[in-house]
Amino acid sequence: WRSTAAGTTDQTWPKNGSVAPYCVRLTRSGNTFTGQVSPDGNAWTAIESQTISMTANTYAGLAVCSHDGTALCTATFSEVSMD
């Protein structure tokens, strides 16, 4: 997330390493976004919530970032859904 437009990015989990093969879920309630993880897609654990002021309509997408300007990063996304 970015706490300000065009600001630096931050992350909650994992601070280092890979989430594979974890399932990840992001839910929104008003301006509160909650990240959750699951090793099997059934038992979910909330890892953090952030409140970010946004308009009612927002764009969503998938991204991957190494958080290191000298390193590339790749990821494979599967079983993606949006409700």
N, C-alpha and C positions, 0 to 999 in steps of 0.2 A: 504494500500500500504506500501511498504518498500522502502525508498529512497536509500538504499544500500543493496547489497546482504547480507543475514543473519542478517540484521539490525532489529531494533525494528519496530513494526507495528504502523500505524497511521490511523486515519479515519477522515472523514469530517462531516458526518451526519448519524445518530443522534449521538451527543456526549454522550448522556445518553438515555436509553429507547429503545423503539421498533419502527420499521418502519412499522409494520403490521397495516393495510392491504395495504400499499403503494406498487405500482409497482416501480421497479428500473431498470435503463438502463445504460449501460456503452458502450461508443463508443470510437473508436480509429481512430485518423487521424495522421499518421506518428508516432511520439513518444508522442503525446498528447492524454491523456485519459480524457474523460469528463463524470462525473456522473450526472444522471438526475433522478428525482422522479416524480411520478404522482399518484394522489389518484384514478384515474379511467382508466389509460392506454391510455388516449386520449390527455389530456393536460399535457405536460411535462415541468418541470422547471429544468434548469441547476443549480446544487449546487456547483460544483467545477471542475476545470481542473487541472491536474498534468502532467508535462512533465517528462517522465522516459525513458531513453535510453534503447532500446530493439532491438533485431534482428527482421528481417522481419517476421520470423515464431516464434510464441509464443504459449504456452499452456494456455488454459483457463479452469476454473472450478469454482465451487461454494463452498463457505466456510462460516462458522459462527464462531464468536469468542466473548467471554465475555469480553476480555481485562482485565481480573482479574484472576490471576494465581490460586486463591482459589475457583473459581466458574465455574461450568459447564454451557453450553449454548446449547439450541436446536433451530432448525428452521425448517420450512416446506417450501419447494420451489415448486411452481406450475407454469404451463404454461411457461416453460423455452424454449427459442429458441436462436440459434446462427446463425448469417448471416455472 
